[in-house]
């Protein structure tokens, strides 16, 4: 790894590196964040804890913080499996040193209570998982430490348990029947992988990075083409895509390798503070002490097996034993690269698109649609081997969420007509929750906009009504909004009423699904078809179930006047707005090629503060932006407030 040519990272940005699975604490700054457990707001200046999780909105890695009340987070730990990482001491919480003494005592009491409950739960034994049984039957020395043999047994059992839960990843070998095993071994060597990463990192342009990988796949190590495992190579090049969670962060890695190398941890911490790179810090100490192998002999398969094993370990002793076993086979550069894989950052400044474009021009779009990397690679190879030259098809995979197509703000009617001069569908934008419905026979899956499963109480009833709405649909994928509908007025209810407690307040309302797009119907991939054809499929195949499953209302617009009339009607009825979609547009996962018109966006947001008819008197959400000065007619003074906004809107409309 050419550390001198990699981008520098400051100490502050180093703290922002991937710490998935770690915990932190602080006092709430604004009181706007909600607890992920009880769903209530966390009051300002109240103690709150966070768990760092993988960011589902990014295909190239990153993390997000999920906030909890202190008691709520520890209540989730009580129900967690023994293999799940929990807070075992105050040292596990970033920021604990800045807390008040009373809050430190509170957290310590929660930690002690949790430890006692988990011990009692494990001692019960009747319902303990194999992982728990291994941990509770270890012989313990008087000093409280498990023996070396028992620790190795625990580590092995943990790795086996983790391996059993990982998805199967069949190898995708590029070697032919007449190719020698030595050529495949060279392409599968971890040293070859390191060289490839360094070459990609050296190229400044994204197209150059793609070209480096394409040339490597065409030539391989020997010049006769790549003969190794393509699936494994791409997965290692994209560690943030198939994210394995390793319960280690920089502080723990320093402690582990300080013990392995016999280096003072304070000196390693000082070195880390200066270079901001845990991999380089450990690599320097590793080289300084002459540890490890003289020549790299690792294969990509060995490293992948180690990463699978590490993902299943939560105890620091087990993690240290695993690293020590691998380090004996590593050179300094091998160890650096392994740590970069653990940190989900290869430092080559190349994302999913730049890597997958080397496979096929449509590979990235196909991956965005299916999120199944192995299937995309397999189909790309089949397309290249076909005698008829064709690119990879973009299609969704049943029961796997598709990145939703999104919309950007539309500021005016004129903007809409410029973007879609040949006409567009103007669909009613309902104030509900986005849901993607997958049906395969009698099996159903529901995914949110963030690709997570939808809470059951919101969609449990749909299993009964979707087959009635799509009588001829054996398998399908539809895009929709789910919301409450008043059965007396036939009006949709505002956003947020789907909550468990709020829904009980609306006795005359039912959960209704408004379908607005279809991605697949009976094995027919519709994503590359224009919207007009997808809409025709819905109209032809769908039968509305009153108050349960409806087709989203849409109007064909070709001139400004009908759009203005529709906008006026939507706002008068208290609906959220419109979504405008080009007639010829295909479904592009993750792209913002639709337009949305809301009060928040029209007239520079001036209409956002007007009260919404039928909306229970609540104000529309509006962007916190500085409004332009209001120039009122007839010499009236400039004023800020509700009246000024109304006059401003009237003047603009006039």
Secondary structure, DSSP 8 states (H G I E B T S, - for coil): --GGGS----HHHHHTS--TT-EEEEE-SSS--B-TTT--B--TT-EEEEEEEE-TT-TT--EEEEEEEHHHHHHHHHTS-TTS----SGGGEETGGGS-HHHHHHHHHHHHHHHHHHHHHHHH-TT--HHHHHHHT--B-TTS-B-HHHHHHHHHHHHHHHHHHS------B---TTS-HHHHHHHTBHHHHHHHHHHHHH--SHHHHHHHHHHHHHHTTTSS---SBHHHHHHHHTTTTS----S--HHHHHHHHHHHHT--HHHHHHHHHHH--HHHHHHHHHHHTT-S-SS---BHHHHHHHHHHHHT--SHHHHHHHHHHHHTT--HHHHHHHHHHHTT--SS---HHHHHTTT-TTHHHHHHHH--HHHHHHHHHHHHHSSS---------TTS-----EEEE---HHHHHHHTTT-EEEEEE-SSEEEEEEEETTEEEEEETTSSB--HHHHTTHHHHHHHHTTT-SEEEEEEEEEEEETTT--B--TTTTSHHHHTT-TTEEEEEEEEEEEEETTEE-TTS-HHHHHHHHHHH---BTTTEEE--EEEE-SHHHHHHHHHHHHHTT--EEEEEETT----TT-EEEEEEETTTGGGGGGGGSB-TTTTT-B-------------STT-----SHHHHHHHHHHHH-
